[in-house]
Structures are given as structure tokens and as C-alpha cells.
Amino acid sequence: MSSLDVARAELALAVLYLNKAEARDKICRAIQYGSKFLSNGEPGTAQNVDKSTSLARKVFRLFKFVNDLHALVSPNVPGTPLPLILLGKSKNALLSTFLFLDQIVWLGRTGIYKNKERAELLGRISLFCWLGSSVCTTLVEIGEIGRLSSSMKKLEKELKNTNKYKNEQYKTKLQNSNERSLALVKAAMDIVVAVGLLQLAPKKVTPRVTGGFGFVSSLISCYQLLPSAPKAKTS
């Protein structure tokens, strides 16, 4: 491929990525928590960026609760243990509730919904729902990583006299394990962010800690949404 073809391919991937509402939301999330880290809760430009970006992000999440509602009523993957099924469904229910209540919070901040006290209460309840969904996600990922590890060990025994890294099944399981490990790190960091937003441990989880964890978590989300690059053609 010529340098022009490479540039075109990279631009096409960038356009594909930025066309996703989810990707734009996570980029804004990185800006939001990066500003929170810089402001450390103090008034100023960084805090203004934090607040304005937080409000703007809520538009990207309009009706997004339907996604997790659909996942809640969808059939389970065959062979999944009951505890993981229950945790997964709990995560979907809590996240769907968080996203639904978050829309009421947005209506309150824009002035459409006039009951300010109730909007603030619903906002706090929604954050508790997000905290619960992050805990459920963490437990699900731990369980799924354990299942993958067990199946990979069995496969390693079967491939004892061969190069396991050339086996497509093993490579797929390894990739899934790496993806779930990254998702586990993100979910664990989101727990810290939720604790910070709810001010459950204000002395330890300060606005700067919340912003730092939220920024790194956002970068992980941006990475997870990256489209896969097209494979180069071999002559």
C-alpha cells in the first residue's frame, strides 16, 4: 500500500470511530474527568469544563437505557452458571435504571423539570445504581476470567506437544481473557469513581482521585471502542 492509501485507511477508521455516539460520549467523559482532576473541586475554568461537559454527555445517553433493558430480557448464553447469569441481569437492570434516571437529572438541570430537590435525589439514586452495576460487572468479569482460565488449562494439556499460540481456539480464548481483564480493571476503577461522586469516602476519594480514576477509565473505554484495522492484502 502507498502512503496515500495508508492515510486514507486511517482516516476512514477515524471517521468510523467518531461516527459512533458511544465513542463521542467516552471522549467527552475523558475531558470531563480530566477537568475534574485538574480542578480538584476548586472553582475555575477546569471546574466549568467539568460541569458543562457532564451536562453535554447526558444528551448522548438519551434513550440508551433501552440497550440494557433489551439485554435484561434477552436469552442467556448456554452453559453460563446461574450466579453469573443473576449478576449479569442485575448489572443490566441497575445500569438501565441509572441511565433512565439520568435523563430526569438532565431535564432538571436544563430547567424543564422544575422540582430541583427531587431531581437531585434521583441523581443520587442513579449514582448508587451505577455503583451497583459496576460491582456486578466486576464480579461477572472475575467469574468469566476464571472460567476462561480453566478452559485454557484444559486446552493446554491437549496441545502439550504443539505450539499453543498457533492454535486458533487457544488464541481466541487468550484474546477474550485479555479483553475481560481490561474490562475488569475498568469496572474496578468505575467503582472508585462512583464512590467519589457519591462522596462516600471524601477524605480518601477526593475530587482529584475521582478525576484521575475516571480519566483512565474513560481512556480504556475509548480503546475498547476502537474499530479493528483491516488486514493488509498479501500478494
C-alpha positions as semicolon CSV with decimal commas, in nm:
position;residue;x (nm);y (nm);z (nm)
1;M;0,000;0,000;0,000
2;S;0,119;0,352;-0,080
3;S;0,144;0,616;0,192
4;L;-0,171;0,782;0,047
5;D;-0,366;0,456;0,073
6;V;-0,250;0,414;0,432
7;A;-0,359;0,769;0,515
8;R;-0,700;0,708;0,354
9;A;-0,746;0,385;0,550
10;E;-0,653;0,555;0,878
11;L;-0,889;0,846;0,809
12;A;-1,168;0,602;0,724
13;L;-1,113;0,429;1,060
14;A;-1,117;0,765;1,237
15;V;-1,446;0,860;1,067
16;L;-1,594;0,520;1,155
17;Y;-1,488;0,567;1,517
18;L;-1,612;0,925;1,555
19;N;-1,947;0,840;1,392
20;K;-2,028;0,630;1,699
21;A;-2,228;0,824;1,959
22;E;-2,074;0,598;2,224
23;A;-1,722;0,696;2,116
24;R;-1,802;1,068;2,129
25;D;-1,956;1,017;2,473
26;K;-1,641;0,847;2,604
27;I;-1,417;1,119;2,458
28;C;-1,630;1,379;2,638
29;R;-1,606;1,162;2,951
30;A;-1,227;1,174;2,933
31;I;-1,244;1,556;2,903
32;Q;-1,490;1,572;3,193
33;Y;-1,284;1,367;3,437
34;G;-0,957;1,515;3,318
35;S;-1,100;1,857;3,407
36;K;-1,218;1,724;3,744
37;F;-0,864;1,601;3,812
38;L;-0,717;1,942;3,725
39;S;-0,975;2,142;3,924
40;N;-0,965;1,918;4,235
41;G;-1,308;2,057;4,323
42;E;-1,189;2,418;4,320
43;P;-1,382;2,688;4,123
44;G;-1,227;2,793;3,795
45;T;-1,205;2,714;3,426
46;A;-1,137;2,341;3,478
47;Q;-1,444;2,302;3,700
48;N;-1,658;2,489;3,445
49;V;-1,539;2,249;3,172
50;D;-1,617;1,956;3,403
51;K;-1,975;2,073;3,467
52;S;-2,054;2,175;3,108
53;T;-1,914;1,851;2,964
54;S;-2,107;1,646;3,219
55;L;-2,430;1,812;3,107
56;A;-2,346;1,773;2,737
57;R;-2,279;1,399;2,781
58;K;-2,631;1,339;2,903
59;V;-2,763;1,418;2,553
60;F;-2,555;1,130;2,408
61;R;-2,721;0,894;2,658
62;L;-3,083;0,976;2,575
63;F;-3,286;0,651;2,549
64;K;-2,965;0,450;2,598
65;F;-3,137;0,266;2,884
66;V;-3,319;0,063;2,617
67;N;-2,992;-0,120;2,535
68;D;-2,957;-0,269;2,882
69;L;-3,331;-0,326;2,904
70;H;-3,304;-0,538;2,589
71;A;-3,004;-0,725;2,734
72;L;-3,207;-0,787;3,051
73;V;-3,483;-0,971;2,865
74;S;-3,252;-1,144;2,613
75;P;-3,185;-1,520;2,650
76;N;-2,872;-1,627;2,836
77;V;-2,562;-1,777;2,675
78;P;-2,589;-2,157;2,705
79;G;-2,361;-2,306;2,969
80;T;-2,334;-1,990;3,180
81;P;-2,351;-2,067;3,554
82;L;-2,661;-1,940;3,736
83;P;-2,469;-1,699;3,970
84;L;-2,310;-1,527;3,668
85;I;-2,649;-1,507;3,495
86;L;-2,805;-1,342;3,801
87;L;-2,514;-1,099;3,836
88;G;-2,532;-1,013;3,466
89;K;-2,906;-0,950;3,479
90;S;-2,864;-0,742;3,795
91;K;-2,600;-0,534;3,616
92;N;-2,835;-0,476;3,321
93;A;-3,125;-0,380;3,550
94;L;-2,914;-0,139;3,756
95;L;-2,746;0,021;3,455
96;S;-3,077;0,062;3,274
97;T;-3,224;0,229;3,585
98;F;-2,920;0,457;3,612
99;L;-2,949;0,569;3,251
100;F;-3,327;0,624;3,281
101;L;-3,297;0,833;3,598
102;D;-3,006;1,023;3,445
103;Q;-3,246;1,160;3,183
104;I;-3,461;1,309;3,460
105;V;-3,146;1,465;3,606
106;W;-3,076;1,620;3,265
107;L;-3,431;1,756;3,250
108;G;-3,380;1,907;3,594
109;R;-3,051;2,074;3,503
110;T;-3,196;2,223;3,185
111;G;-3,493;2,364;3,378
112;I;-3,759;2,153;3,205
113;Y;-3,822;1,952;3,521
114;K;-3,894;2,211;3,792
115;N;-3,864;2,001;4,109
116;K;-3,495;2,061;4,181
117;E;-3,484;1,870;4,512
118;R;-3,640;1,558;4,362
119;A;-3,409;1,578;4,060
120;E;-3,106;1,586;4,294
121;L;-3,244;1,290;4,492
122;L;-3,300;1,090;4,172
123;G;-2,948;1,184;4,061
124;R;-2,805;1,037;4,380
125;I;-3,016;0,722;4,344
126;S;-2,896;0,687;3,985
127;L;-2,533;0,703;4,101
128;F;-2,599;0,426;4,354
129;C;-2,743;0,220;4,067
130;W;-2,426;0,283;3,866
131;L;-2,213;0,184;4,165
132;G;-2,414;-0,139;4,198
133;S;-2,384;-0,217;3,827
134;S;-2,005;-0,162;3,842
135;V;-1,980;-0,404;4,135
136;C;-2,186;-0,662;3,943
137;T;-1,968;-0,613;3,633
138;T;-1,653;-0,665;3,842
139;L;-1,785;-0,992;3,984
140;V;-1,902;-1,112;3,641
141;E;-1,562;-1,043;3,486
142;I;-1,383;-1,221;3,770
143;G;-1,609;-1,525;3,721
144;E;-1,571;-1,527;3,341
145;I;-1,191;-1,490;3,363
146;G;-1,187;-1,787;3,600
147;R;-1,392;-1,994;3,355
148;L;-1,165;-1,896;3,066
149;S;-0,854;-1,977;3,268
150;S;-0,989;-2,323;3,349
151;S;-1,078;-2,398;2,985
152;M;-0,739;-2,269;2,865
153;K;-0,557;-2,501;3,106
154;K;-0,753;-2,798;2,971
155;L;-0,671;-2,693;2,616
156;E;-0,302;-2,655;2,705
157;K;-0,297;-3,019;2,819
158;E;-0,448;-3,127;2,487
159;L;-0,190;-2,919;2,296
160;K;0,101;-3,033;2,512
161;N;0,331;-3,133;2,224
162;T;0,239;-2,846;1,991
163;N;0,273;-2,468;1,984
164;K;-0,043;-2,350;2,161
165;Y;-0,006;-1,997;2,021
166;K;-0,066;-2,133;1,670
167;N;-0,395;-2,290;1,773
168;E;-0,688;-2,066;1,672
169;Q;-0,909;-2,180;1,959
170;Y;-0,639;-2,104;2,216
171;K;-0,565;-1,764;2,057
172;T;-0,935;-1,675;2,070
173;K;-0,961;-1,771;2,437
174;L;-0,645;-1,575;2,518
175;Q;-0,780;-1,268;2,342
176;N;-1,112;-1,300;2,528
177;S;-0,923;-1,332;2,857
178;N;-0,721;-1,017;2,785
179;E;-1,036;-0,824;2,691
180;R;-1,214;-0,935;3,007
181;S;-0,910;-0,847;3,221
182;L;-0,919;-0,494;3,077
183;A;-1,295;-0,476;3,141
184;L;-1,232;-0,589;3,499
185;V;-0,979;-0,308;3,554
186;K;-1,224;-0,054;3,410
187;A;-1,514;-0,178;3,625
188;A;-1,300;-0,167;3,940
189;M;-1,194;0,190;3,858
190;D;-1,558;0,289;3,796
191;I;-1,641;0,170;4,149
192;V;-1,388;0,421;4,284
193;V;-1,533;0,694;4,059
194;A;-1,888;0,621;4,180
195;V;-1,773;0,629;4,544
196;G;-1,608;0,965;4,474
197;L;-1,916;1,114;4,305
198;L;-2,136;0,998;4,594
199;Q;-1,880;1,130;4,846
200;L;-1,894;0,806;5,044
201;A;-1,527;0,841;5,143
202;P;-1,449;1,213;5,091
203;K;-1,114;1,206;5,276
204;K;-0,969;0,921;5,070
205;V;-1,153;0,956;4,737
206;T;-1,107;1,327;4,671
207;P;-1,222;1,506;4,352
208;R;-0,866;1,467;4,219
209;V;-0,868;1,091;4,284
210;T;-1,215;1,065;4,128
211;G;-1,099;1,263;3,825
212;G;-0,781;1,057;3,783
213;F;-0,959;0,722;3,801
214;G;-1,240;0,848;3,578
215;F;-0,993;0,976;3,318
216;V;-0,805;0,644;3,296
217;S;-1,135;0,453;3,289
218;S;-1,250;0,676;3,001
219;L;-0,933;0,608;2,806
220;I;-0,993;0,234;2,848
221;S;-1,348;0,281;2,717
222;C;-1,216;0,476;2,417
223;Y;-0,968;0,196;2,346
224;Q;-1,238;-0,072;2,373
225;L;-1,445;0,109;2,109
226;L;-1,162;0,129;1,854
227;P;-1,257;-0,042;1,524
228;S;-1,032;-0,325;1,415
229;A;-0,791;-0,228;1,142
230;P;-0,839;-0,401;0,804
231;K;-0,593;-0,677;0,733
232;A;-0,328;-0,591;0,478
233;K;-0,356;-0,776;0,149
234;T;-0,072;-1,012;0,069
235;S;0,034;-1,063;-0,288
